[in-house]
Each structure stands twice: as structure tokens, then as C-alpha cells.
Amino acid sequence: MAESRIPRGRVGQTYRRSLPSDQTDRNAGFHYEFSNEFYALWLDPTMTYSCAYFERPDQTLEEAQMAKVDLAFRKVGLGPGHRLLDVGCGWGATAARAVEKYGASAVGLTLSQNQLTYAQTRVRPGTALEYRLEGWETYQAPCDRIVSFGAFEHFTSPKYPAFFGRCRELLPADGRLLLQTITVSKPSRSFELLRFAYFLHKELFQRSELPRLEQVVGPAREAGLELLHAETLRPHYVATLEAWIANLEGQKAEAIRLTSTALYEKFLVYLEGAARYFRSGETGVYQFLFGVA
């Protein structure tokens, strides 16, 4: 997309507002309150909205998304009898897979009413699967394993110590936390990247912040969690974004009908820009595995 579509901002400005906690929570869910039908046009059939994991070149996006979930579950050692907490569960595919394939019980947390409504359609009578319109700040039930895909970016750095502290409180001595998050990667102060960050903040993600690697590991360590493994998935996010772009462009007319031409174009700017910066290495994405220290 043409760079001229991206609003100009001041170089070096931090595009983050100080908001009360309740407003922060509402803004964290803002991006996900466009219709479920809109997202269904370009996400895979599981409605998974985070970096996939392409184990083979011939995998479909749906297969790669579930491969990502399975990779995380192998890392945390999820199994029968475990209680899983999925922080920022999206449309619910991860928690449902934990119950259906791994024999665990699961709770998914989301701040989006649209996501909750969709996720609750996955719950079958008698299954140990639950979704809640709730943030991690107020969740207090003990769990054996915690996973979170793509939610950490919305917490912002002042909340990192509290998030890891809450995870430590919830986990037993042999507990595991798997956190997948986009990160600031190769050092860059390019004007185009700053303009792109401003565009995302202003138009689509009203409350977000990309952490540096040390901003993930440091607060976790201080909270009593030990880093056991870290793995970059950056090439896989390029492939994921390319698939989303192709899907959205292939559904242009329907996407505009459901939203507007302006919003369709904003999402393309977002997805294509994200792919560009993951290719360059200026942004990255990692899976971090933590254990109780």
C-alpha cells in the first residue's frame, strides 16, 4: 500500500496514553469489536488471530495455527487433569483444543463481547470448557498451565510486573507459562516505522505497546518465574500475514460491505506494514516458556 496513507507523526514520540484501568480494558478490546463476520473473511476457520507455525510448506493456515497451539502445549506439557488458563483467548480455539485433544479443563479470558459470544458456541454440555468476559487482573482461580497468544502487547509496560506476579500466584510449584508476543527486535528509529506505529495506535490499536526482550524476561524473573526456553517465530509471522492479506484481498467486496472502504484499506495498511517489518527484523515474535523458580 502507498506510504502516503499513513498519517505523519513526530519522530521519537511515544504513542501511548495514560488512562484509567477501566478505560484501558475497554481500549484493549476495541480492535476486536468489529464484527465476527469481518474477521471470518480473512482468518482461518478456527478464527485464530496470532502468528501461526508452519511445520511444512504445504500446510494450510488452519493447520499451521493448530500446529502453533500444539507446539505451545508440548512446551508446557499439557495433559489430562490439568487446568489451563488462556489469557486473551480470542475466539476460543486454543482453550477448546486443550479440552478436546489434551483432556484438560480450560478457561479462556477475553475483553471482547464479540469474541466471547463466538467462543461460547464451542462449549458443549458436560465439557470442562469455560469462557469469561474478564481480564487477568481479576482472575483468581488456581491453574496448572497458562498460555497467552498475542495479548501481552495490549497490557503495556506498567502492567508487566503485575501480570507476571498474577501468573506466579495462580501456578503451582510445577506450573508452566507460555507467552507468545510480538517484540521490538532489530534496533530501529526509522521515520517510516514510527509513522506506522502512530497509524496503528490512532486507527486500530488504541492501547498497545511492543516490549523489548528484556521487558519480558526481567519482570518475569522478578515475579519468581524462570525462563526455560525462548523461540523466535518471526518467519512464520511473515507467512501468516501473507495468508491473511491474500484472504482479505480475495474478499474485498464483502469486507467493504460489512465495514467500509476506509476500514478495509486501514486493515490492508496494517497487515502489509506488519509483514514488511517482520521481514526486515525490526519487529519479531517469540514464544517464551517460563517455569516457577
N, C-alpha and C positions, 0 to 999 in steps of 0.2 A: 504494500500500500504506500501511497505517497507520503513522504515525511511531513508535508505541509498540513496534513490533517491533525497532527499532534499539536496541542496548544503549547505555547512557549512558556517557560518558567525561568526563574533565576538560577544560575549555576550555583551549586553548593547549598541550596535551600533544602531544609528537611520538611517534607510534606506530610506532617503528622500533627493532628490537633489534640489538645488536651480536653477530654470530655469526661463527664460523669460516667461511672461504671455502667449504669443502665443504658445510657445513650451509646456507649462503646459497644455493648452487646447488640443493640439494635443495628448499629452500623456494620458489625461483623457479619450479620445475616443479610445485609442489603443486597449484595451481589447475587444471592441465591433466591431472591424473591421474584425474579422473572418467572414466567410460567414453566411448569414442569414440561409442558409440550414443547416449548422452545428448546430446552436443554436436550430433550429426547431426539431432536432432529440431528444433533451432531455428536453427542456422546455415544458410547457403545450401549448395547441392550441392557447391561447391568446398571447403567446410569452412574458409572464411577468417574469422578472428576478430579483425578490426580495422575501423576506420572505412572504409566504402565511399565511393564518389564517384559521385553521381547526376548524370550529364550531362543526362538528360532526366527529366521527372516520371513518364513511363510505364515507366522501366527496372525490371526485376526486381532483387531483391537480388543475385542471381548476376551479372547484367550489370554492376551498379554496383561489385561487388567487383573484377571483372576490369578495369573502367574505371579503378579506383584503381591497380591494378598497372600498367596500360598508361601511365597518367599519370606514374608514377614512372619507368618505363623510358624514356619520352620525355625526361624531365628529365635522366637520367644518360646518355642517348644510347646505350643498349644495342644491340648489333648482333652480326652473325656474327663469330665468332672471339674474342669477349670471354669472360672467365671471371668469373662472377658469384658473390658470396658473399651468402647470405641469412642474416642473424643473427636467430635466433628465428624459424625458418621455419614454425612451427606444423605443420599437417597437409600442408604441402608444395606448395600450389597455385602460389605465386609462382615458386619455382625451376623447377617443371615448365613453366610458361608461358614462362619465359626460354628454355628449350631448344626447346620445341615451336613457338613463334611467332616467336622472335627469332634463332634459330640460334646461341645462346650455349651455353657449358657452364656448369653451375651446381652449387654445393654449398650445402646447407641445414643449418644447425645448430639443434638443439633440445636441451633438457634433460629432455624428457618421453619416456619409453619408449613410452607410448601413441601419442603423435604420430609418433615415429619408425617404429613398426610400420605405422601407416597410410600415412605418406609413402612408405615403401619399396615399397608396391604400385603407385606411379606410375612406378617405374623400369622401362624396357623394355630388352631386350638391345640392346647397341650404342649406346645413348644416353649422352650425356655429362652424366648427372644422378646426383648422389650426396647422400645424407643421412647425417648423423652425430649421434650422441649426444655432443655436445661443446659447450662454451662458447667464446666468443670469446677468453677468456683464454689458451687453449692452442692455438688455431688459428694456423698459421704459413705456410700456402701463399700465395704472391702471387696477387692477383686484380686485375682491371681495374675492376670496379664492385662496390660494396657497397650493399645495401638492408637496411633493418630496419624492420618494421612492428609497433609495439606491444610491443617487448621492452625498450626503454630504461627504461620505468617500473619494471622489476624490478631494474635494476642498482644503484640508489641512488647518491646524490651522491658518496660517497667513491671510487667506481669510474669516474666520468665521465672524469677525465683519462687514466686507463689505457685506457679504451675508445677514445677518440679517438686516443690515441697508437698503439694497435694498428692501427687503421684506416689511419693515416698510414704505418705501416711496411709494410702489405700493398699499398698502392696505388702505381702508377707516377706519373710526373710529370703525365700527363693523366687520372689517375683521378678518379672521382666517388663520393661517398657520399650516399645519400638516406635520411634518417632521419625516420620518422613516429612521433610520440609525443604522448600526452596531456600537457597542461601545466596548471599553475596559471595562471589568466588574470585576470579582474577581481578586484581585491583584495577579500578577504572573510575575516572572522573569525567568521562566524555560528555559533551553537551547533549548529544543525541540520547544517551542513556538517561540523563537527568530529565530531559523533556519527556521521555517515555514514562519514567516513574511519576512525573507530575500528571500526565494524562491518565494513568491508571488510578491514581489517587482521586482525581477530580471526577472522573467519568464512571468508574466501575467498582473500585475498591475503596470505600470511604474510610476504612480503618485497616491499615496493613503496614507491615514493616518486614523487610527481609533481614534475617540475622546473619552475622558472620559466624564462622565455625566456632570460634571461641565463645561466642554468646550463647551457643547451645551447650557446649561441654562444661563451661565454667559454672553456670548456675546449677546444672545437674549435679556436679561434683559437690558443690556447697550444700546441696539438699540431701546428700547421702546416697547418691546413685553413682555407680561406677560405669564408665564407658567400656563396653565389651567388644564392640565391633562398629565400624563405620564403612559404608559402601556408597560410592557415587553412582547415580543412575542418570547422569546428565545426557549421554547419547540416547537413552531410552525416552527422555522427555522430548527431544527433538522429533523422534519418530511419532510419539503420542500427539504432539502439537500438529505435525503434518497431517496426521489422520483426522484430527478434529477440523482443521482448516478445509480439507477436501470434503468432509461431510457437510460442513456449514455452507460452503460454496455450492455444493450439489443440491442444497435445499434453500437456496436464496429466496425464491418467491414465497415459500411457506414461512420462512423465518421473518420476512418483512410483513407478511400478513399477520403473524402472531405478535409482532412487536412494532417495528418501524424501520424505514430505510436507515435512519440515523443510528439506531441501536445495532442493526445488522453490521453497519460499517464500523462502529466502535468495537464490536467483538472481533472483527477481522483484523483491525489495527492491533488490538490486544494480542490475539493469538499469533499473528505473523511477527510482531515485535518480540514476543516471548521466545519464539523459535529462533529468531536472529541472535538474541543474547545468550541463549543456551548453546547455540553453535559456537559463538565466539568464546565461551567460557567465562563471560562477565557475570553470569548467574549460573548457579549449579543446583543440584538437588541430591540430598543424601538420605539414606536410611541409617539412623543411629540406634544401636541396641544398648540399653542400659540394664544393669542388674543392681540389686540392693547391696550397698557397700558393707 
